[in-house]
Amino acid sequence: MSRIRREQRRDFLKHFCATLAGGSALSLIPQLRLMQSALAAEPLGDPNYRALVCVFLNGGNDSFNWLVPSDTTRYNEYSTARGGVYSGANGPLGLAQNVLLPVNMTGPGGAALPAGQFYGLHPACADWTSIDDNGAQTTMPGLQSLTNQGKVAWITNVGTLVVPLTKATYSNPLLPKPPQLYSHNDQTNLWFQGRETANFRFGWGGQIADLLFAQNQPIPGSSPALTVPMNISFSGSNRFQVGTQVVPYQMSSCGNPNGGNPFPGSIVGTNFANCSGTSAISSFRSCSTAGLNAREQALCALLNTPGSGLLGSEHATTMRRSMDLAGQMGAILAGTPNNSLLTTPFRALADDQAVAGYNLAADGNNSLAEQLAMVARIIKMRAQLGQTRNIFFVSIGGWDTHAGQMPDDGQPRLLRRVSRALGSFYRALVEMGVENSVTTFTMSEFARTLNSNGDGSDHAWGGVQLVMGGAVNGGAATQGRLYGTWPSMTLNGPDSFSRGQMIPTTAMDQIGATLASWMGVSPAQVSTIFPNLGNFPTGNLGFM
Amino acid sequence: MHAMNRWGRCAVAALAWVASWPMLAQVPGGQVFRGNFENVADAPASDAEAARFLTQATFGPTRAEIARLRGIGYDQWLDQQLDMPATLTRPWLDQLAANPEFSLNSGHRVDRFWTQAVFGQDQLRQRMAFALSQILVVADSGGIDTRMIAEYADLLTRGAFSSYRSLLGQVTFSPTMGQWLTYVRNRAAYASGGSIVLPDENYAREIMQLFSFGLVKRNLDFSLQLTGGQPTPTYDNTIIGELARVFTGLSYGRTNFAGATFGNNTNVDFMLPMMCFPMVSASNTNYSANGVTYHDNAAKTIFDGIVLTAVGNNAAGCNQDINAALDRIFNHATVAPFISRQLIQRFVTSNPSGAYIQRVATVFNNNGAGVRGDLGAVIRAVLMDSEARNSPSGNFGKLREPVLRMSALWRGLDVVQGQPVPAGSSDVGNISMTLGFDSSFGQRPYNSPTVFNFYEPDFQNPGPLQNANLFSPEFQILNESSVSRMNNTIQNRVADTGWFTVAGIYTCGAATRPCVQYDSYMTIIQTANATTYGQLIDELGLRLMYGGMSSNMRSTLLTMLTSQATPTTNDQRRDRIRDVIRVIVMSPEFAVQR
C-alpha cells in the first residue's frame, strides 16, 4: 500500500473518531474496539512497540556545565566566560578541566569531530553503585558510560526559534523571535508546543499521539472495553502531551508507597509490588463494577449527570477515569504475583549523601528514578495493557539555580540524579529487551547565562540536550555523537549576548520532528505538527 | 497544661449565635451585631444566599455565621471583617518553641494554617491572605526556615486589606522572599576572575511577571492592548537587566551591627526586613563597606522608558532607589486588571466577564477616596459585585481547590479542635489538624513547587474546558491520581470511624485530632423516613453546598437512602449519614463552587 493511501486512511479514521465521540479522551471509548478490527488487517506504521520518554528538566538547566569542551583552547574560553573555576567560594561557575569525565564522541554519521576538539561530562555523570533490598551492590552506568557505548546523542546549541537567527540578524525587526524569551513558563510552553503560537493548546507529544493512539488496543479482557491512554504523565499536567483528541493520563510514582521505606532498594521491594501508580478511591468502586451498593450507585448516577457546567462535568470525567483505570490498570501493574517488577536496581548506595551531614529525609530522593521505574513497569506490561505506542512524561525540578548552583547540593546533585536515573532506566530496558524500542530525551526551557551573578546563573536561551536509547546514533554507534554546532563561549562573542545567553543554532522543533519521524509520523504530518520546521535546513537531525 | 489558642476547644460550636438571636450579642472580636433582619437593608434573603456568600468569602460557612450574616447584612459583616485583628502564625510557633521540649518543624506551621483557616474569627482576612499567598508566592519547598515562612504568612495576613503598594514593599524587603527569589545579598556588578558578575535577575523578572502587571499590557477589562495586531509586551530582557540592578544591596536585617558585613550572618535577625548595605548607624562606627558598592546607585532605564535617576552610594540611596522602582511598578496601568482578575478567580469564578474585572480594577485604581491599591475596598468590590451575587448559571464558578474543600467540610460539620499534644513529645503544645505533614493531599499552603503557584491563572484543562476557551486554574493540580488521594484524605477526615462524634455513642479516635459532630443529623433521622431523610439532605446541603444542590442530586441522594433498609440502630443511622456525606464529598456539584 502506498504511503499516501495510508495517510488518507489514517485521516479518515481520525476524522471518524472525532465524529464518533464528539470530544476528547477518545482513547477511552469502547467503540474503538470496532475500529481496531478494521485496522487489524493493515497495521499502521511499525508493528513493534515504540515509545518516547520525555525527561523535562524543570527550571532551566545550566547545560553548558553538563557537556563541556575539554580541549585546552576551548576549555579556556569556557572557563573565562564562567568567571574561572569554582573552588568552594562563591563567584565562578566553571568546572576544573581535570575533573571533566572524558567521552568519546564523533559527529553525525560517525564523522570525526574537527581535529583537536574533545568533550567531557560533568563529574556527576560517572558510573555509580546501586544497592537492592537484599543489600547486593552493583556497578551501574552513568551518562559517561552510556555515551561511550554509543547510546547517547548530544545536541547543541538548541533552543526555541521561529526562524534561524544569528547575532547579526537578531535585531532585524522583520525576523520573528520566540515570544517571551527567558520566561520560565512561556519558554516551557514553546518547548511543549513545538510552535511559537501564544497559548496554543496542544503539545507535539499530544499531536503525535493523535495520529498513533488508534494502534493501541483496549486492555485485553476488559469489559466494558477500556483503553489505556497512550500518553501517560508521572509529573502532573503538561501541555506537551495534550493532543486534539488524546488527553494524558496522570499517574504517580511509587517512591514512597504506604509510607514505607523512602525508596525501594530495587523495584522488587514489597512496597513497590503493592503499588500500581494508580490510586483507588475509598468507599467507591468503578461504576462498571457489578453489584454496586446504594452509595456507589448514587455517585455513579451523579457522575453521569454531573451538573455545575463544564467544570462539574470535567471533574466527573476525571473521577470516572481515575476509578476505571485504577481498577483495571491497578490489577495489571500490582497483581499477585506481580509480573511488572524488574530486577534492575534504581537506588544508589549513596545517592544523595555525598555531602556530609546531608539530610536525606528532609530533601527527598531521586524522584526521577522513581518515575522512570514506573515507566519501565508499564513498558514491561505493555501487552497486558494493550499498548503498542506510548509517550511518557517525567520531570525533575530544581534547575533554576540563581543561587547555590555550584555546591554539591546544587546543580551537581541534580545532574547526578539524572545520570543515575537514566542509567537504571536504560538497564531496565535492556533487561526487557526493548532498548531499541524506547527513546528517551531531555527538554529544559532554557540554558543559563554563562556568566555568574555571584552565586549562580540567570535565565538564558540555547543549550544542550540529550537523546538516549538503543536506536539513537543509527543504532550501531560505538561512541557518542554530537549533533548541531558548538557555539563560541566568549561572552558577547559571535554566538551570545553580554552574559553568554546563547542564540540557538538548532531549533527544538528539529529534535521533535526527528523523534516524531522515528515514531512513524509521516513527513507531511511532521510539518503540520511543527509548522516552522520548513524555516530550518533539515527536519531530521539524523540522530535516530 | 499549655495555653490553647485564643478560641479554645469547640470554637466553631461556641459560635452558636442562633441561640442568642435576635438579641444584641457581643462577638469575641468586640463588635456588636444587630439581631433584627428587618432593619438590615442588605441582609441575605435566605440561609442559602448567606451560605453562598460565606462560601466565597470565608473558609466555609457555619450555621452560626449564616445566622450572624443574616442578622447584620453584608455591609456590616464586611466592615467587621475588615476591622478584625489578624490571627497570626509566628507568635503561636514562638510560644510553642518557648518549651524546651518542643522542636519546631514545618508541619507545625501547616497545623497552624489549618487552625487559623478553620477556627479563625478573621475569616475574610485569613482567606485573603491565602489568596495573596498564591499570587505573592513563597514556599518552604526551597528549604527556607519555618519561622521565616510563618513571618511571611503573617506579613500577608496583617496586610491583607492594606495598600497593595505597602504590601509590595514589605514583600520586597522580606528576607523570606529574598531567599526564595535569591536576591538577598544581590550585588551591583563586580569583576571576578576576569569577567563581570552581574546582578541576579530573578526578582526583577518575577515582580513584574507575577506580582504586578504581567507580560503584556492590558486594558481595565483585562483585554489585550494590541500593537500592530500583536500583544504589547510590558518589558524585555534588557529591562529585566536594568531592574535587577535596583534589587541590589539588600542583606539580612539586624539591630546590632557589631561585626556585621554584607556577607556574614553576625547578629542577623531573620524576622526583620532586609536592609540596604552599606549602612551607617550611630551605634556602629566599626562597620565598613570596605569601599565596595553593594547597591548599584547609577541611573537605570526601566519599563516604558522610565528613568530612575542616580542615587547616593549609601543605604538611604538604596532605599530610595528600590522604593522609586516599586512606586513605578505599582503605578503601572496593568496592575489593576492583572491583580483584580486573580483575586476574582481565587474567591468567586475562574472566568469573570471583562465588565466584572473592569469594575473591580476601577476600585483598585481608586477606592472612591482617591486611594489606589486599597485591598480592603478591592475585596469588597469582588464579593459584592452583581456577577458574584447573582444566581450562577452556565460555566460560572470555580473548582474548589483541596484546601477549600477540606476547610468547608470541617467548618460546615462543626469540627471540634483537638487537644494540644501533651508533654513527653517534641510536638508538645501543638494542636494538630492532621494535615501538617500530608503531601498526598495535593496542596500544602506555602509549599507550592515554584513561584508559579500550585496552578496558574491561565491554565485551561485539556478537553472540553480548553475547547470552550475557559480557564480552570485549580484543574492544574487535579488529575486521576490526585483526585483519588485528595478525596481519600477528605473522606477519612469527615466520615471514617474515629473522626466524628455523637455524644455518648461515637467518640473520636484520639484527643489530639480534629473531630466533626454528627449529633444533630442523628437527631434528624431518629425516626427515618422520606421526610426526615429529605431534612437530613437539606441540612447537609445547606452546610456543605450553600443550598445549591440540584433537584437531581437531591433525589439521587433520597433514592440512595430510601432504597436501603430503614435504620433501627445508631450504627445504621450513622452509616446513612456517612453515605450522604461521602457522596456529597465526591459529587461534581460539591467540587464546583458556584
HADDOCK unambig.tbl for C-alpha pairs under 7 A between the chains (distance, minus, plus):
assign (segid A and resid 24 and name CA) (segid B and resid 463 and name CA) 5.54 0.50 0.50
assign (segid A and resid 80 and name CA) (segid B and resid 194 and name CA) 6.73 0.50 0.50
assign (segid A and resid 80 and name CA) (segid B and resid 195 and name CA) 6.88 0.50 0.50
assign (segid A and resid 81 and name CA) (segid B and resid 195 and name CA) 6.70 0.50 0.50
assign (segid A and resid 83 and name CA) (segid B and resid 192 and name CA) 6.11 0.50 0.50
assign (segid A and resid 83 and name CA) (segid B and resid 193 and name CA) 4.89 0.50 0.50
assign (segid A and resid 83 and name CA) (segid B and resid 194 and name CA) 6.22 0.50 0.50
assign (segid A and resid 83 and name CA) (segid B and resid 195 and name CA) 5.31 0.50 0.50
assign (segid A and resid 84 and name CA) (segid B and resid 193 and name CA) 5.49 0.50 0.50
assign (segid A and resid 91 and name CA) (segid B and resid 192 and name CA) 6.98 0.50 0.50
assign (segid A and resid 237 and name CA) (segid B and resid 476 and name CA) 6.04 0.50 0.50
assign (segid A and resid 242 and name CA) (segid B and resid 462 and name CA) 6.64 0.50 0.50
assign (segid A and resid 247 and name CA) (segid B and resid 462 and name CA) 6.64 0.50 0.50
assign (segid A and resid 249 and name CA) (segid B and resid 480 and name CA) 6.94 0.50 0.50
assign (segid A and resid 250 and name CA) (segid B and resid 479 and name CA) 6.01 0.50 0.50
assign (segid A and resid 250 and name CA) (segid B and resid 480 and name CA) 5.77 0.50 0.50
assign (segid A and resid 250 and name CA) (segid B and resid 481 and name CA) 6.40 0.50 0.50
assign (segid A and resid 251 and name CA) (segid B and resid 480 and name CA) 6.84 0.50 0.50
assign (segid A and resid 251 and name CA) (segid B and resid 481 and name CA) 5.56 0.50 0.50
assign (segid A and resid 252 and name CA) (segid B and resid 481 and name CA) 6.46 0.50 0.50
assign (segid A and resid 278 and name CA) (segid B and resid 481 and name CA) 6.06 0.50 0.50
assign (segid A and resid 279 and name CA) (segid B and resid 481 and name CA) 5.45 0.50 0.50
assign (segid A and resid 279 and name CA) (segid B and resid 484 and name CA) 5.99 0.50 0.50
assign (segid A and resid 279 and name CA) (segid B and resid 485 and name CA) 6.79 0.50 0.50
assign (segid A and resid 280 and name CA) (segid B and resid 484 and name CA) 6.12 0.50 0.50
assign (segid A and resid 281 and name CA) (segid B and resid 484 and name CA) 4.90 0.50 0.50
assign (segid A and resid 281 and name CA) (segid B and resid 488 and name CA) 6.05 0.50 0.50
assign (segid A and resid 282 and name CA) (segid B and resid 488 and name CA) 5.56 0.50 0.50
assign (segid A and resid 294 and name CA) (segid B and resid 560 and name CA) 5.31 0.50 0.50
assign (segid A and resid 295 and name CA) (segid B and resid 560 and name CA) 6.24 0.50 0.50
assign (segid A and resid 295 and name CA) (segid B and resid 579 and name CA) 6.03 0.50 0.50
assign (segid A and resid 295 and name CA) (segid B and resid 583 and name CA) 6.98 0.50 0.50
assign (segid A and resid 298 and name CA) (segid B and resid 556 and name CA) 5.90 0.50 0.50
assign (segid A and resid 298 and name CA) (segid B and resid 557 and name CA) 6.45 0.50 0.50
assign (segid A and resid 298 and name CA) (segid B and resid 560 and name CA) 5.99 0.50 0.50
assign (segid A and resid 299 and name CA) (segid B and resid 583 and name CA) 5.82 0.50 0.50
assign (segid A and resid 299 and name CA) (segid B and resid 587 and name CA) 6.75 0.50 0.50
assign (segid A and resid 302 and name CA) (segid B and resid 553 and name CA) 6.65 0.50 0.50
assign (segid A and resid 302 and name CA) (segid B and resid 587 and name CA) 6.56 0.50 0.50
assign (segid A and resid 303 and name CA) (segid B and resid 588 and name CA) 6.88 0.50 0.50
assign (segid A and resid 306 and name CA) (segid B and resid 588 and name CA) 5.55 0.50 0.50
assign (segid A and resid 306 and name CA) (segid B and resid 589 and name CA) 6.83 0.50 0.50
assign (segid A and resid 307 and name CA) (segid B and resid 589 and name CA) 6.34 0.50 0.50
assign (segid A and resid 308 and name CA) (segid B and resid 395 and name CA) 6.99 0.50 0.50
assign (segid A and resid 308 and name CA) (segid B and resid 589 and name CA) 5.71 0.50 0.50
assign (segid A and resid 308 and name CA) (segid B and resid 592 and name CA) 6.64 0.50 0.50
assign (segid A and resid 309 and name CA) (segid B and resid 394 and name CA) 5.66 0.50 0.50
assign (segid A and resid 309 and name CA) (segid B and resid 395 and name CA) 4.76 0.50 0.50
assign (segid A and resid 310 and name CA) (segid B and resid 395 and name CA) 6.01 0.50 0.50
assign (segid A and resid 310 and name CA) (segid B and resid 465 and name CA) 6.35 0.50 0.50
assign (segid A and resid 311 and name CA) (segid B and resid 395 and name CA) 6.75 0.50 0.50
assign (segid A and resid 311 and name CA) (segid B and resid 399 and name CA) 6.61 0.50 0.50
assign (segid A and resid 311 and name CA) (segid B and resid 592 and name CA) 6.63 0.50 0.50
assign (segid A and resid 312 and name CA) (segid B and resid 588 and name CA) 4.80 0.50 0.50
assign (segid A and resid 312 and name CA) (segid B and resid 589 and name CA) 6.17 0.50 0.50
assign (segid A and resid 312 and name CA) (segid B and resid 591 and name CA) 6.97 0.50 0.50
assign (segid A and resid 312 and name CA) (segid B and resid 592 and name CA) 6.03 0.50 0.50
assign (segid A and resid 313 and name CA) (segid B and resid 588 and name CA) 6.84 0.50 0.50
assign (segid A and resid 315 and name CA) (segid B and resid 588 and name CA) 6.09 0.50 0.50
assign (segid A and resid 316 and name CA) (segid B and resid 588 and name CA) 5.70 0.50 0.50
assign (segid A and resid 318 and name CA) (segid B and resid 479 and name CA) 6.38 0.50 0.50
assign (segid A and resid 318 and name CA) (segid B and resid 480 and name CA) 5.77 0.50 0.50
assign (segid A and resid 319 and name CA) (segid B and resid 480 and name CA) 6.45 0.50 0.50
assign (segid A and resid 319 and name CA) (segid B and resid 483 and name CA) 6.60 0.50 0.50
assign (segid A and resid 321 and name CA) (segid B and resid 480 and name CA) 6.47 0.50 0.50
assign (segid A and resid 322 and name CA) (segid B and resid 480 and name CA) 4.36 0.50 0.50
assign (segid A and resid 322 and name CA) (segid B and resid 481 and name CA) 6.53 0.50 0.50
assign (segid A and resid 402 and name CA) (segid B and resid 182 and name CA) 6.37 0.50 0.50
assign (segid A and resid 402 and name CA) (segid B and resid 200 and name CA) 6.65 0.50 0.50
assign (segid A and resid 402 and name CA) (segid B and resid 202 and name CA) 6.94 0.50 0.50
assign (segid A and resid 403 and name CA) (segid B and resid 182 and name CA) 5.97 0.50 0.50
assign (segid A and resid 451 and name CA) (segid B and resid 197 and name CA) 6.47 0.50 0.50
assign (segid A and resid 452 and name CA) (segid B and resid 197 and name CA) 5.11 0.50 0.50
assign (segid A and resid 452 and name CA) (segid B and resid 198 and name CA) 6.64 0.50 0.50
assign (segid A and resid 453 and name CA) (segid B and resid 197 and name CA) 5.03 0.50 0.50
assign (segid A and resid 453 and name CA) (segid B and resid 198 and name CA) 4.86 0.50 0.50
assign (segid A and resid 453 and name CA) (segid B and resid 199 and name CA) 5.19 0.50 0.50
assign (segid A and resid 453 and name CA) (segid B and resid 200 and name CA) 5.11 0.50 0.50
assign (segid A and resid 454 and name CA) (segid B and resid 197 and name CA) 5.83 0.50 0.50
assign (segid A and resid 458 and name CA) (segid B and resid 200 and name CA) 6.55 0.50 0.50
assign (segid A and resid 458 and name CA) (segid B and resid 201 and name CA) 6.31 0.50 0.50
